[in-house]
Amino acid sequence: MTCPICGGKAIGKVGIDQFYCWDCCVEYRINKEGVQIYELAEDGSLVAFDPQNEFLL
């Protein structure tokens, strides 16, 4: 499995159909609708991925 954002292979499973990429630090879920991507906020909560965030990419 590879990360949908960076293509990295350092992927960890954190739940049912829920994964974390150690290369770009995003969490994503795979479901019937497709892939939902989240960034981790400073307080540890999940925030919807913002592709305009230049610090992530």
PDB file of N, CA, C and O in Angstrom:
ATOM      1  N   MET A   1       0.843  -1.175   0.000  1.00  0.00           N
ATOM      2  CA  MET A   1       0.000   0.000   0.000  1.00  0.00           C
ATOM      3  C   MET A   1       0.890   1.240   0.000  1.00  0.00           C
ATOM      4  O   MET A   1       1.941   1.266   0.641  1.00  0.00           O
ATOM      5  N   THR A   2       0.459   2.252  -0.718  1.00  0.00           N
ATOM      6  CA  THR A   2       1.191   3.517  -0.753  1.00  0.00           C
ATOM      7  C   THR A   2       0.275   4.663  -0.346  1.00  0.00           C
ATOM      8  O   THR A   2      -0.947   4.564  -0.455  1.00  0.00           O
ATOM      9  N   CYS A   3       0.871   5.740   0.119  1.00  0.00           N
ATOM     10  CA  CYS A   3       0.132   6.919   0.552  1.00  0.00           C
ATOM     11  C   CYS A   3      -0.484   7.623  -0.661  1.00  0.00           C
ATOM     12  O   CYS A   3       0.179   7.783  -1.686  1.00  0.00           O
ATOM     13  N   PRO A   4      -1.757   8.046  -0.547  1.00  0.00           N
ATOM     14  CA  PRO A   4      -2.390   8.738  -1.665  1.00  0.00           C
ATOM     15  C   PRO A   4      -1.855  10.160  -1.883  1.00  0.00           C
ATOM     16  O   PRO A   4      -2.123  10.765  -2.921  1.00  0.00           O
ATOM     17  N   ILE A   5      -1.108  10.692  -0.924  1.00  0.00           N
ATOM     18  CA  ILE A   5      -0.574  12.048  -1.035  1.00  0.00           C
ATOM     19  C   ILE A   5       0.862  12.042  -1.563  1.00  0.00           C
ATOM     20  O   ILE A   5       1.155  12.664  -2.584  1.00  0.00           O
ATOM     21  N   CYS A   6       1.753  11.339  -0.864  1.00  0.00           N
ATOM     22  CA  CYS A   6       3.175  11.403  -1.218  1.00  0.00           C
ATOM     23  C   CYS A   6       3.678  10.159  -1.936  1.00  0.00           C
ATOM     24  O   CYS A   6       4.782  10.170  -2.480  1.00  0.00           O
ATOM     25  N   GLY A   7       2.888   9.082  -1.949  1.00  0.00           N
ATOM     26  CA  GLY A   7       3.320   7.844  -2.575  1.00  0.00           C
ATOM     27  C   GLY A   7       4.273   7.032  -1.710  1.00  0.00           C
ATOM     28  O   GLY A   7       4.812   6.019  -2.155  1.00  0.00           O
ATOM     29  N   GLY A   8       4.480   7.478  -0.470  1.00  0.00           N
ATOM     30  CA  GLY A   8       5.384   6.777   0.446  1.00  0.00           C
ATOM     31  C   GLY A   8       4.841   5.419   0.860  1.00  0.00           C
ATOM     32  O   GLY A   8       3.646   5.147   0.742  1.00  0.00           O
ATOM     33  N   LYS A   9       5.732   4.579   1.342  1.00  0.00           N
ATOM     34  CA  LYS A   9       5.350   3.224   1.751  1.00  0.00           C
ATOM     35  C   LYS A   9       5.429   3.004   3.257  1.00  0.00           C
ATOM     36  O   LYS A   9       5.225   1.887   3.733  1.00  0.00           O
ATOM     37  N   ALA A  10       5.727   4.070   4.016  1.00  0.00           N
ATOM     38  CA  ALA A  10       5.792   3.963   5.475  1.00  0.00           C
ATOM     39  C   ALA A  10       4.389   4.164   6.039  1.00  0.00           C
ATOM     40  O   ALA A  10       4.090   5.206   6.622  1.00  0.00           O
ATOM     41  N   ILE A  11       3.536   3.166   5.863  1.00  0.00           N
ATOM     42  CA  ILE A  11       2.129   3.246   6.222  1.00  0.00           C
ATOM     43  C   ILE A  11       1.865   2.368   7.440  1.00  0.00           C
ATOM     44  O   ILE A  11       2.310   1.223   7.509  1.00  0.00           O
ATOM     45  N   GLY A  12       1.134   2.929   8.397  1.00  0.00           N
ATOM     46  CA  GLY A  12       0.723   2.164   9.566  1.00  0.00           C
ATOM     47  C   GLY A  12      -0.786   2.117   9.652  1.00  0.00           C
ATOM     48  O   GLY A  12      -1.462   3.070   9.263  1.00  0.00           O
ATOM     49  N   LYS A  13      -1.317   1.025  10.153  1.00  0.00           N
ATOM     50  CA  LYS A  13      -2.765   0.882  10.299  1.00  0.00           C
ATOM     51  C   LYS A  13      -3.148   1.348  11.696  1.00  0.00           C
ATOM     52  O   LYS A  13      -2.592   0.879  12.689  1.00  0.00           O
ATOM     53  N   VAL A  14      -4.112   2.285  11.770  1.00  0.00           N
ATOM     54  CA  VAL A  14      -4.531   2.820  13.060  1.00  0.00           C
ATOM     55  C   VAL A  14      -5.972   2.454  13.406  1.00  0.00           C
ATOM     56  O   VAL A  14      -6.443   2.771  14.498  1.00  0.00           O
ATOM     57  N   GLY A  15      -6.664   1.802  12.507  1.00  0.00           N
ATOM     58  CA  GLY A  15      -8.041   1.383  12.749  1.00  0.00           C
ATOM     59  C   GLY A  15      -8.546   0.585  11.567  1.00  0.00           C
ATOM     60  O   GLY A  15      -7.798   0.279  10.638  1.00  0.00           O
ATOM     61  N   ILE A  16      -9.818   0.255  11.614  1.00  0.00           N
ATOM     62  CA  ILE A  16     -10.422  -0.479  10.506  1.00  0.00           C
ATOM     63  C   ILE A  16     -10.478   0.445   9.303  1.00  0.00           C
ATOM     64  O   ILE A  16     -11.125   1.491   9.348  1.00  0.00           O
ATOM     65  N   ASP A  17      -9.801   0.062   8.228  1.00  0.00           N
ATOM     66  CA  ASP A  17      -9.723   0.855   6.996  1.00  0.00           C
ATOM     67  C   ASP A  17      -9.198   2.266   7.242  1.00  0.00           C
ATOM     68  O   ASP A  17      -9.554   3.188   6.508  1.00  0.00           O
ATOM     69  N   GLN A  18      -8.358   2.451   8.261  1.00  0.00           N
ATOM     70  CA  GLN A  18      -7.805   3.758   8.604  1.00  0.00           C
ATOM     71  C   GLN A  18      -6.289   3.613   8.732  1.00  0.00           C
ATOM     72  O   GLN A  18      -5.797   2.725   9.428  1.00  0.00           O
ATOM     73  N   PHE A  19      -5.550   4.505   8.044  1.00  0.00           N
ATOM     74  CA  PHE A  19      -4.107   4.376   7.952  1.00  0.00           C
ATOM     75  C   PHE A  19      -3.418   5.703   8.214  1.00  0.00           C
ATOM     76  O   PHE A  19      -4.030   6.765   8.107  1.00  0.00           O
ATOM     77  N   TYR A  20      -2.120   5.631   8.566  1.00  0.00           N
ATOM     78  CA  TYR A  20      -1.307   6.817   8.831  1.00  0.00           C
ATOM     79  C   TYR A  20      -0.025   6.717   8.006  1.00  0.00           C
ATOM     80  O   TYR A  20       0.617   5.668   7.969  1.00  0.00           O
ATOM     81  N   CYS A  21       0.342   7.817   7.345  1.00  0.00           N
ATOM     82  CA  CYS A  21       1.590   7.850   6.591  1.00  0.00           C
ATOM     83  C   CYS A  21       2.662   8.541   7.424  1.00  0.00           C
ATOM     84  O   CYS A  21       2.509   9.704   7.796  1.00  0.00           O
ATOM     85  N   TRP A  22       3.730   7.836   7.713  1.00  0.00           N
ATOM     86  CA  TRP A  22       4.828   8.389   8.509  1.00  0.00           C
ATOM     87  C   TRP A  22       5.703   9.327   7.686  1.00  0.00           C
ATOM     88  O   TRP A  22       6.462  10.111   8.256  1.00  0.00           O
ATOM     89  N   ASP A  23       5.614   9.266   6.364  1.00  0.00           N
ATOM     90  CA  ASP A  23       6.424  10.140   5.518  1.00  0.00           C
ATOM     91  C   ASP A  23       5.868  11.559   5.453  1.00  0.00           C
ATOM     92  O   ASP A  23       6.630  12.519   5.566  1.00  0.00           O
ATOM     93  N   CYS A  24       4.555  11.710   5.273  1.00  0.00           N
ATOM     94  CA  CYS A  24       3.984  13.066   5.155  1.00  0.00           C
ATOM     95  C   CYS A  24       3.006  13.390   6.284  1.00  0.00           C
ATOM     96  O   CYS A  24       2.392  14.457   6.278  1.00  0.00           O
ATOM     97  N   CYS A  25       2.856  12.487   7.248  1.00  0.00           N
ATOM     98  CA  CYS A  25       2.064  12.722   8.467  1.00  0.00           C
ATOM     99  C   CYS A  25       0.599  13.037   8.203  1.00  0.00           C
ATOM    100  O   CYS A  25       0.050  13.965   8.796  1.00  0.00           O
ATOM    101  N   VAL A  26      -0.033  12.283   7.328  1.00  0.00           N
ATOM    102  CA  VAL A  26      -1.472  12.391   7.120  1.00  0.00           C
ATOM    103  C   VAL A  26      -2.129  11.070   7.500  1.00  0.00           C
ATOM    104  O   VAL A  26      -1.513  10.005   7.454  1.00  0.00           O
ATOM    105  N   GLU A  27      -3.381  11.176   7.871  1.00  0.00           N
ATOM    106  CA  GLU A  27      -4.168   9.992   8.172  1.00  0.00           C
ATOM    107  C   GLU A  27      -5.253   9.898   7.105  1.00  0.00           C
ATOM    108  O   GLU A  27      -5.794  10.919   6.681  1.00  0.00           O
ATOM    109  N   TYR A  28      -5.567   8.705   6.677  1.00  0.00           N
ATOM    110  CA  TYR A  28      -6.596   8.566   5.660  1.00  0.00           C
ATOM    111  C   TYR A  28      -7.423   7.319   5.897  1.00  0.00           C
ATOM    112  O   TYR A  28      -6.979   6.346   6.505  1.00  0.00           O
ATOM    113  N   ARG A  29      -8.650   7.389   5.389  1.00  0.00           N
ATOM    114  CA  ARG A  29      -9.606   6.288   5.499  1.00  0.00           C
ATOM    115  C   ARG A  29     -10.019   5.863   4.110  1.00  0.00           C
ATOM    116  O   ARG A  29     -10.182   6.691   3.213  1.00  0.00           O
ATOM    117  N   ILE A  30     -10.184   4.581   3.943  1.00  0.00           N
ATOM    118  CA  ILE A  30     -10.651   4.039   2.671  1.00  0.00           C
ATOM    119  C   ILE A  30     -12.037   3.450   2.913  1.00  0.00           C
ATOM    120  O   ILE A  30     -12.219   2.582   3.767  1.00  0.00           O
ATOM    121  N   ASN A  31     -13.015   3.940   2.141  1.00  0.00           N
ATOM    122  CA  ASN A  31     -14.374   3.422   2.274  1.00  0.00           C
ATOM    123  C   ASN A  31     -15.042   3.361   0.910  1.00  0.00           C
ATOM    124  O   ASN A  31     -14.383   3.545  -0.114  1.00  0.00           O
ATOM    125  N   LYS A  32     -16.333   3.107   0.886  1.00  0.00           N
ATOM    126  CA  LYS A  32     -17.064   2.962  -0.378  1.00  0.00           C
ATOM    127  C   LYS A  32     -17.029   4.229  -1.223  1.00  0.00           C
ATOM    128  O   LYS A  32     -17.031   4.150  -2.451  1.00  0.00           O
ATOM    129  N   GLU A  33     -16.998   5.399  -0.582  1.00  0.00           N
ATOM    130  CA  GLU A  33     -16.991   6.675  -1.298  1.00  0.00           C
ATOM    131  C   GLU A  33     -15.620   7.023  -1.857  1.00  0.00           C
ATOM    132  O   GLU A  33     -15.510   7.928  -2.685  1.00  0.00           O
ATOM    133  N   GLY A  34     -14.586   6.338  -1.432  1.00  0.00           N
ATOM    134  CA  GLY A  34     -13.223   6.627  -1.877  1.00  0.00           C
ATOM    135  C   GLY A  34     -12.288   6.793  -0.696  1.00  0.00           C
ATOM    136  O   GLY A  34     -12.400   6.086   0.305  1.00  0.00           O
ATOM    137  N   VAL A  35     -11.367   7.734  -0.823  1.00  0.00           N
ATOM    138  CA  VAL A  35     -10.363   7.977   0.217  1.00  0.00           C
ATOM    139  C   VAL A  35     -10.641   9.327   0.852  1.00  0.00           C
ATOM    140  O   VAL A  35     -10.781  10.332   0.154  1.00  0.00           O
ATOM    141  N   GLN A  36     -10.720   9.352   2.175  1.00  0.00           N
ATOM    142  CA  GLN A  36     -10.863  10.593   2.928  1.00  0.00           C
ATOM    143  C   GLN A  36      -9.531  10.854   3.612  1.00  0.00           C
ATOM    144  O   GLN A  36      -9.007   9.983   4.307  1.00  0.00           O
ATOM    145  N   ILE A  37      -8.975  12.055   3.418  1.00  0.00           N
ATOM    146  CA  ILE A  37      -7.645  12.375   3.921  1.00  0.00           C
ATOM    147  C   ILE A  37      -7.741  13.449   4.994  1.00  0.00           C
ATOM    148  O   ILE A  37      -8.485  14.419   4.853  1.00  0.00           O
ATOM    149  N   TYR A  38      -6.977  13.264   6.072  1.00  0.00           N
ATOM    150  CA  TYR A  38      -6.989  14.183   7.207  1.00  0.00           C
ATOM    151  C   TYR A  38      -5.564  14.557   7.603  1.00  0.00           C
ATOM    152  O   TYR A  38      -4.634  13.761   7.472  1.00  0.00           O
ATOM    153  N   GLU A  39      -5.417  15.785   8.090  1.00  0.00           N
ATOM    154  CA  GLU A  39      -4.165  16.229   8.704  1.00  0.00           C
ATOM    155  C   GLU A  39      -4.352  16.133  10.213  1.00  0.00           C
ATOM    156  O   GLU A  39      -5.478  16.182  10.707  1.00  0.00           O
ATOM    157  N   LEU A  40      -3.265  15.998  10.933  1.00  0.00           N
ATOM    158  CA  LEU A  40      -3.331  15.991  12.382  1.00  0.00           C
ATOM    159  C   LEU A  40      -3.087  17.406  12.894  1.00  0.00           C
ATOM    160  O   LEU A  40      -2.075  18.024  12.562  1.00  0.00           O
ATOM    161  N   ALA A  41      -4.013  17.918  13.701  1.00  0.00           N
ATOM    162  CA  ALA A  41      -3.854  19.241  14.298  1.00  0.00           C
ATOM    163  C   ALA A  41      -2.889  19.140  15.472  1.00  0.00           C
ATOM    164  O   ALA A  41      -2.546  18.044  15.914  1.00  0.00           O
ATOM    165  N   GLU A  42      -2.458  20.286  15.967  1.00  0.00           N
ATOM    166  CA  GLU A  42      -1.515  20.314  17.091  1.00  0.00           C
ATOM    167  C   GLU A  42      -2.069  19.636  18.335  1.00  0.00           C
ATOM    168  O   GLU A  42      -1.313  19.074  19.128  1.00  0.00           O
ATOM    169  N   ASP A  43      -3.388  19.686  18.509  1.00  0.00           N
ATOM    170  CA  ASP A  43      -4.000  19.060  19.684  1.00  0.00           C
ATOM    171  C   ASP A  43      -4.303  17.579  19.481  1.00  0.00           C
ATOM    172  O   ASP A  43      -4.860  16.934  20.369  1.00  0.00           O
ATOM    173  N   GLY A  44      -3.943  17.037  18.322  1.00  0.00           N
ATOM    174  CA  GLY A  44      -4.130  15.620  18.040  1.00  0.00           C
ATOM    175  C   GLY A  44      -5.431  15.285  17.339  1.00  0.00           C
ATOM    176  O   GLY A  44      -5.676  14.124  17.010  1.00  0.00           O
ATOM    177  N   SER A  45      -6.267  16.279  17.107  1.00  0.00           N
ATOM    178  CA  SER A  45      -7.529  16.024  16.413  1.00  0.00           C
ATOM    179  C   SER A  45      -7.289  15.946  14.903  1.00  0.00           C
ATOM    180  O   SER A  45      -6.264  16.406  14.399  1.00  0.00           O
ATOM    181  N   LEU A  46      -8.246  15.361  14.200  1.00  0.00           N
ATOM    182  CA  LEU A  46      -8.146  15.234  12.753  1.00  0.00           C
ATOM    183  C   LEU A  46      -8.863  16.399  12.084  1.00  0.00           C
ATOM    184  O   LEU A  46      -9.972  16.768  12.471  1.00  0.00           O
ATOM    185  N   VAL A  47      -8.211  16.974  11.067  1.00  0.00           N
ATOM    186  CA  VAL A  47      -8.761  18.088  10.304  1.00  0.00           C
ATOM    187  C   VAL A  47      -8.748  17.674   8.840  1.00  0.00           C
ATOM    188  O   VAL A  47      -7.782  17.074   8.369  1.00  0.00           O
ATOM    189  N   ALA A  48      -9.819  17.994   8.120  1.00  0.00           N
ATOM    190  CA  ALA A  48      -9.881  17.649   6.698  1.00  0.00           C
ATOM    191  C   ALA A  48      -8.640  18.172   5.983  1.00  0.00           C
ATOM    192  O   ALA A  48      -8.200  19.294   6.234  1.00  0.00           O
ATOM    193  N   PHE A  49      -8.084  17.366   5.100  1.00  0.00           N
ATOM    194  CA  PHE A  49      -6.861  17.692   4.372  1.00  0.00           C
ATOM    195  C   PHE A  49      -7.038  18.946   3.530  1.00  0.00           C
ATOM    196  O   PHE A  49      -8.048  19.100   2.843  1.00  0.00           O
ATOM    197  N   ASP A  50      -6.057  19.845   3.584  1.00  0.00           N
ATOM    198  CA  ASP A  50      -6.055  21.078   2.796  1.00  0.00           C
ATOM    199  C   ASP A  50      -4.886  21.010   1.818  1.00  0.00           C
ATOM    200  O   ASP A  50      -3.738  21.164   2.234  1.00  0.00           O
ATOM    201  N   PRO A  51      -5.145  20.782   0.522  1.00  0.00           N
ATOM    202  CA  PRO A  51      -4.044  20.664  -0.445  1.00  0.00           C
ATOM    203  C   PRO A  51      -3.268  21.960  -0.629  1.00  0.00           C
ATOM    204  O   PRO A  51      -2.200  21.941  -1.240  1.00  0.00           O
ATOM    205  N   GLN A  52      -3.765  23.088  -0.123  1.00  0.00           N
ATOM    206  CA  GLN A  52      -3.064  24.369  -0.234  1.00  0.00           C
ATOM    207  C   GLN A  52      -2.019  24.555   0.863  1.00  0.00           C
ATOM    208  O   GLN A  52      -1.289  25.546   0.855  1.00  0.00           O
ATOM    209  N   ASN A  53      -1.936  23.616   1.806  1.00  0.00           N
ATOM    210  CA  ASN A  53      -0.982  23.714   2.910  1.00  0.00           C
ATOM    211  C   ASN A  53       0.409  23.353   2.408  1.00  0.00           C
ATOM    212  O   ASN A  53       0.725  22.174   2.248  1.00  0.00           O
ATOM    213  N   GLU A  54       1.237  24.353   2.160  1.00  0.00           N
ATOM    214  CA  GLU A  54       2.559  24.111   1.584  1.00  0.00           C
ATOM    215  C   GLU A  54       3.512  23.432   2.549  1.00  0.00           C
ATOM    216  O   GLU A  54       4.527  22.888   2.115  1.00  0.00           O
ATOM    217  N   PHE A  55       3.220  23.443   3.850  1.00  0.00           N
ATOM    218  CA  PHE A  55       4.099  22.800   4.816  1.00  0.00           C
ATOM    219  C   PHE A  55       3.971  21.284   4.780  1.00  0.00           C
ATOM    220  O   PHE A  55       4.894  20.572   5.174  1.00  0.00           O
ATOM    221  N   LEU A  56       2.824  20.785   4.307  1.00  0.00           N
ATOM    222  CA  LEU A  56       2.598  19.344   4.276  1.00  0.00           C
ATOM    223  C   LEU A  56       3.308  18.693   3.126  1.00  0.00           C
ATOM    224  O   LEU A  56       3.859  17.603   3.279  1.00  0.00           O
ATOM    225  N   LEU A  57       3.311  19.334   1.969  1.00  0.00           N
ATOM    226  CA  LEU A  57       3.875  18.700   0.769  1.00  0.00           C
ATOM    227  C   LEU A  57       5.307  19.037   0.556  1.00  0.00           C
ATOM    228  O   LEU A  57       5.912  18.576  -0.413  1.00  0.00           O
TER     229      LEU A  57
END
